[in-house]
Amino acid sequence: MEFKLRHESEQAEAGSPRKVEAEIGGIAFGAQARLLATAKLNTELKTHGFLAAKSKRSKKLVLHVTNIEFVEGREKETEDASAAQR
């Protein structure tokens, strides 16, 4: 299963805070793909895996997910924030 991951955080760089926003493609197989298939859009999760080419023919960099953890309670906060912005 192919999907997109969006990352947002604040990191320290050269002693100053820096807001980091990035999007990367991901790919999951087997049990991890089945877990992702049940997730709603914009669900917060923690992923573990490795960066590698998408396939032998495509050198595009993607995250090959080997473990997924759903972050409890964060999906509702995201929905509430989206509703407040409308």
trRosetta pair geometry for C-beta under 8 A, 3 or more apart (Angstrom, degrees):
i j d omega theta_ij theta_ji phi_ij phi_ji
1 27 7.1 159 80 -154 44 54
1 28 5.2 -18 58 62 94 87
1 29 7.5 171 14 -82 72 36
1 33 3.9 141 5 -143 115 101
1 36 5.7 -177 97 79 146 132
1 37 6.5 -137 -97 -62 161 90
2 25 6.7 -17 -167 -171 98 104
2 26 7.2 150 -158 83 51 52
2 27 5.4 -21 -101 -100 67 78
2 62 7.9 -60 -135 -150 92 152
3 25 7.5 146 83 -160 37 59
3 26 5.0 -24 70 66 84 101
3 27 7.7 162 24 -84 70 33
3 28 7.2 -3 15 7 115 106
3 36 6.1 -129 -27 179 155 142
4 23 5.8 2 -178 -174 111 105
4 24 7.3 157 -156 81 65 31
4 25 6.0 -46 -102 -104 65 52
4 26 6.8 152 -112 15 14 89
5 23 6.9 165 84 -153 50 56
5 24 5.4 -15 59 62 99 81
5 25 7.7 122 17 -148 81 5
5 26 5.0 70 -22 -30 108 127
5 47 6.7 -86 -107 15 147 147
5 63 6.4 -13 14 36 142 141
6 21 7.6 -9 -175 -166 90 81
6 22 7.5 169 -154 89 50 43
6 23 5.1 -20 -102 -100 71 85
7 20 6.9 -27 121 123 103 101
7 21 7.0 168 90 -148 63 36
7 22 4.8 -4 55 58 106 87
7 23 7.4 -174 18 -79 73 36
7 24 7.4 16 -6 7 113 101
8 19 7.8 -10 -164 -176 81 88
8 20 7.0 164 -149 90 36 64
8 21 5.2 6 -105 -105 79 79
9 19 7.8 174 94 -153 34 51
9 20 5.1 -9 63 58 77 107
10 17 5.3 -2 179 -169 112 108
10 18 6.9 156 -158 75 63 38
10 19 5.5 -34 -102 -98 78 57
10 20 7.0 166 -101 12 23 83
11 17 7.4 141 77 -154 30 58
11 18 5.4 -30 69 64 79 92
11 20 5.2 31 4 -21 113 130
12 15 6.8 5 -177 -114 103 14
12 16 7.1 147 -153 71 65 25
12 17 6.2 -46 -97 -96 59 50
12 18 7.3 123 -130 15 12 87
13 16 6.2 -35 70 65 69 77
13 17 7.9 71 23 -163 76 12
13 18 4.5 7 16 -6 120 137
24 61 7.5 -57 -152 114 109 93
24 62 6.9 149 162 -136 92 49
24 63 5.7 78 121 -16 126 108
25 54 7.1 -7 106 -93 138 113
25 60 7.0 23 43 139 145 118
25 61 7.9 140 49 100 100 53
25 62 4.3 -57 96 -115 99 100
25 63 7.2 175 96 20 48 74
26 47 7.1 -53 -131 -174 148 170
26 49 7.7 114 -146 46 102 160
26 62 6.0 157 -105 -180 22 96
26 63 4.5 -28 -109 66 84 96
26 64 7.7 164 -160 -82 67 19
26 65 5.5 39 -177 -33 117 112
27 54 6.7 123 -32 -142 143 73
27 62 5.3 58 -7 133 103 139
27 63 7.4 170 24 82 65 50
27 64 5.6 -24 69 -109 96 63
27 65 7.0 -173 80 12 40 85
28 32 4.0 -120 -169 115 118 108
28 33 4.4 170 109 -72 94 68
28 35 7.8 -83 152 54 153 93
28 36 5.5 127 53 -6 150 141
28 64 7.7 139 -87 -166 46 50
28 65 4.3 -28 -88 60 98 116
28 68 7.4 6 -119 -43 150 126
29 32 6.5 44 57 53 40 103
29 33 5.5 -8 -137 -26 13 122
30 33 6.0 116 49 19 26 101
30 34 7.2 -53 144 -4 39 101
31 34 5.6 -55 -149 36 35 113
31 35 6.5 39 152 -21 66 102
32 35 5.6 -49 -150 33 34 114
32 36 6.5 33 153 -16 64 105
32 65 5.2 -177 166 111 146 106
32 66 6.9 -126 -58 -151 153 15
32 67 7.1 -110 -98 -93 120 17
32 68 5.5 130 -143 -10 89 113
33 36 5.8 -54 -148 38 33 110
33 37 6.4 41 151 -29 64 104
34 37 5.6 -48 -149 27 33 117
34 38 7.2 27 154 -16 60 102
35 38 6.2 -65 -163 33 34 106
35 39 7.0 39 145 -33 66 103
35 68 5.1 173 106 66 144 140
36 39 5.4 -47 -153 16 43 119
36 65 7.8 100 -52 76 133 158
36 68 6.7 -165 -61 -84 84 168
39 43 4.6 -125 -172 40 104 147
39 45 7.0 -46 -125 -41 150 140
39 70 7.1 -170 -105 -101 109 114
40 43 5.1 113 62 -48 72 110
40 75 6.4 82 65 -151 120 140
42 75 6.8 119 108 -137 82 78
42 78 5.1 -168 151 137 118 148
42 79 7.7 135 99 -63 134 70
42 82 7.9 20 165 -43 171 142
43 70 6.5 -34 160 -138 122 99
43 71 8.0 161 164 44 75 80
43 74 7.6 101 -168 85 53 96
43 75 4.8 -19 -118 -91 70 115
44 70 7.7 102 88 -165 59 59
44 71 4.2 -45 107 51 104 125
44 74 3.7 -40 34 106 136 141
44 75 6.4 -149 12 -62 80 61
44 78 6.8 162 -35 -36 101 132
45 68 5.7 -5 173 -168 134 92
45 69 6.2 157 -165 80 79 49
45 70 5.2 -44 -105 -106 95 47
45 71 6.0 -160 -96 -4 32 85
46 68 7.4 147 79 -159 53 45
46 69 4.3 -7 56 59 101 107
46 71 6.4 97 -22 -55 88 99
47 63 6.7 82 120 143 139 139
47 65 5.0 -67 -162 -124 119 109
47 67 7.0 150 -160 84 50 59
47 68 5.6 -14 -106 -104 75 69
47 69 7.7 -160 -71 26 33 71
48 65 7.3 94 69 -153 42 67
48 66 5.7 -61 103 64 85 89
48 67 4.1 6 50 54 111 105
48 68 7.9 -144 24 -64 73 34
49 63 5.2 104 80 172 131 86
49 64 4.9 -167 176 88 122 53
49 65 4.3 -96 -56 -109 143 31
49 66 4.6 147 -103 3 72 80
49 67 7.2 -171 -57 27 72 64
50 63 7.5 157 79 -153 23 60
50 64 5.4 -15 62 55 75 102
50 66 7.2 39 -4 -18 84 120
51 61 5.8 7 -175 -169 104 103
51 62 7.4 168 -145 84 63 27
51 63 6.0 -40 -91 -97 66 60
51 64 7.6 163 -103 12 14 82
52 61 7.4 168 93 -140 13 64
52 62 7.2 -33 69 62 58 70
52 64 5.5 -5 35 -11 110 125
53 56 7.4 93 106 -90 132 22
53 58 6.4 165 174 99 96 60
53 59 4.8 -57 -125 -134 119 44
53 60 6.8 96 -153 55 66 40
53 61 6.8 -56 -96 -91 43 46
53 62 7.6 38 169 23 19 85
54 58 4.2 -26 65 95 116 118
54 59 7.5 35 24 86 84 3
54 60 4.6 13 -13 68 123 92
54 61 7.6 -107 -38 -64 79 2
54 62 4.7 72 -89 1 78 127
55 58 4.8 57 44 34 90 91
65 68 6.2 32 171 -61 130 94
71 74 4.5 17 107 6 112 135
73 76 6.3 -53 -163 33 50 109
73 77 6.9 50 147 -19 73 107
74 77 5.5 -53 -153 36 44 115
74 78 6.4 46 151 -22 71 103
75 78 5.8 -57 -155 34 33 112
75 79 6.5 32 150 -18 66 105
76 79 5.5 -54 -149 37 35 112
76 80 6.2 36 153 -20 68 105
77 80 5.7 -53 -145 37 31 112
77 81 6.3 31 156 -19 65 106
78 81 5.8 -54 -146 36 29 110
78 82 6.4 31 153 -19 63 107
79 82 5.7 -56 -150 36 31 112
79 83 6.3 29 153 -18 65 107
80 83 5.7 -56 -147 37 31 110
80 84 6.3 32 154 -21 65 107
81 84 5.7 -53 -147 35 31 113
81 85 6.6 31 154 -22 63 106
82 85 5.9 -58 -153 32 31 111
82 86 7.2 42 150 -34 61 98
83 86 5.9 -43 -160 11 38 117
